[in-house]
């Protein structure tokens, strides 16, 4: 539309787009009265016409009819121009053009799209033929490639042949989506896609893409996915709405319904602590998915103290049904003490989901078979002599005995006779159990008080105190009950009983009761405790307990401490106080160790019924209190992570809790932390003090690889002082995200529902070449309108002023008022 600038100014045309002249034009009234307003407008126009007629008929009586009509017409035309302006005259220019439609391609980039699928031969051949085209035959290498390539790679390969056809007459927008959709703006969008998302939300992705192109011409939507939607809105609902709006949705399904096959080593079952040269039964727990009928080879290895891995054995395992956990047994006999690491691996199971979970690790401690016992006795009482002989016969006990009343030339009894008592905590830590049989504490020396506390409270040793008539009362009286114990007897505070001077039994009452024998009366805890298990049959065991010869003398303590386990009480109803019967045997935990109080010294009398009852009682009691010390060699700190199982990409928080006093913690020096994953090299991390809590060291690190991890924390200073100390260890696992791999198979029904709701079609990799023909819309014709308001054009004012001026001049010429 070419027009002179002056004419454009007159009619009020502003700057129109350059291509506006190619369209057709017409005029419209934007504010034309309608309905009742139109009737009123017509009535007003008739009234105006009548008014002007009567006005000029009255004023121009002397004039002819033609003159009056000419002058009146001028006013009518001026009013008509005002009416046109009030009706909002608009110039409309219509232009039609053809433009490419928009095709939205949504490609699933969740982690399940990185999986490979174990297609059978027929399916793999059919898919390979479809991907390569009908003109070529698939080879064995092509079939293998279909199984080895990820779902995303196969989707790329399927779309590439028809990509140019999809772009014919269309603008193709590629979105990668997992929990949300992201527009790929590179020149090669398919090549930029990476399957890393932790979840899939197909419905949200479709909704987000459609919202971005709302109001623009759409050829349709193509969804490329395995159909495992595990988040966001229901894609069926979004697809139904899209179908109602006329936008079709097609889908390309990738993957197999059964999903990838996988073998996972879930755990290694083995006792955490075993004795050296004892046969060890190890179970490797195997879980498989999609592998039924196939065989996997399981290998078990071991190493000690960081040495090279040595193979224990390999076993062929026929894999069972999906989700079934199978146990693969192995046997091993450790020949030396120390820490052992076991590593189980899947050597060959064929193509599978991931190999990161094909290994598992477990650490155990192998300890010596014999528990080391030290007996310290004040005198050679019958209890001491029979106890000593019984322990000498026990094959799992290594005994040392110190008789305080013996002369200088007396050779102390034991498997390895001692020439003197331990003089410091390190020497005492050689033993696992210390049995004090009515000892003379003053002869032990002042250092023994602190030595015993560290032995039990720090090293986890066991302490058994057997009361006697010579020194026990002196020990408890010197220990006191109000915190005024002497330096030599404060260790009594570790015992599970309390002696209070105001509530003791009188000597006369005890002597009166001691004139005859009294049996033990077991408590409910005592009846359940294995220490008093003399026979496997409960009825037989009760008969033995009732037949055990009784004791005469006992030492009356006031009560048991809170939390202590009372196993036996006095059988005489008279031997009681306000807290109940006198406690004859009690035990409790003290730190990592245990302490036992026995209030009489006549268990040797049980030998009169049968020797094995006396021997078995002491063997079981020593094993009970000494096992914690046998598991020794620990650092004075504990390790903990915030979780036991992590996912790839998670951050691990390691927390080291220091234990013991300030002096002991300071003796550790610098702690060194190493983290090792199966098949990888150890990585060192620095431990930093917690700013808010004292005695806590922390570090954190990100795990990017799945598998079994071992954390080792060591102290060079501590290891130099004690060679038996091993690194403190902690294990955890890193697994792939379960949301995408728990159900790795495709969900074809979901994609079928989506395409059906949106009038689309579901394609497979074999017929992906037909996808371009499924989108009939290419270029679309659209109407573009340009509207220009003319009511305020200058020509209207010029015409109205001209008409009104001409009327005024004529009225003056014809001498009208």
Secondary structure by P-SEA (a helix, b strand, c coil): ccccaaaaaaacccccccccccccccccccccccaaaaaaaaaaaaaaaaaaaaaaaaacccccaaaaaaaaaaaaaaaaaaaaaaabbbbbbbbbbbbbbbbbbbbbccccccccccccaaaaaaaaaaaacccccccaaaaaaaaaccaaaaaaaaacccccccccccbbbbbbbccbbbbbcccccccccccccccccaaaaaaaaaaaaccccccbbbbbccccccccccaaaaaaaaaaacbbbbbbbbccccccccccccccccccccccccbbbbbbbbbbcccccbbbbbbbbbccccccccccbbbbbccccccbbbbbbbbbbbccccbbbbbbbbccccccccccccbbbbbbbbbbcbbbbbbbbccccaaaaaaaaaaaaccccbbbbbbcccccccccccccccccccccccccccccbbbbccccccccccaaaaaaaaaccccbbbbbbbbccccaaaaaaaacccccccccccccccccccccccccccaaaaaaaacbbbbbbbcccccccccccccccaaaaaaaaaacccccbbbbccccccccccccccccccccccccccccbbbbbcccbbbbbbccccccccccccaaaaaaaaaaaaaaaccccccccccccccccccccccccbbbbbbbbbbccaaaaaaccbbbbbbbcccccbbbbbbbcccccccccbbbbbbccccbbbbbbbbaaaaaacccccccbbbbbbbccccccccccccaaaaaaaaaaacbbbbcccccccccccccccbbbbbbbbbbbccccaaaaaaaaaaaaaaaaaaaaaccc
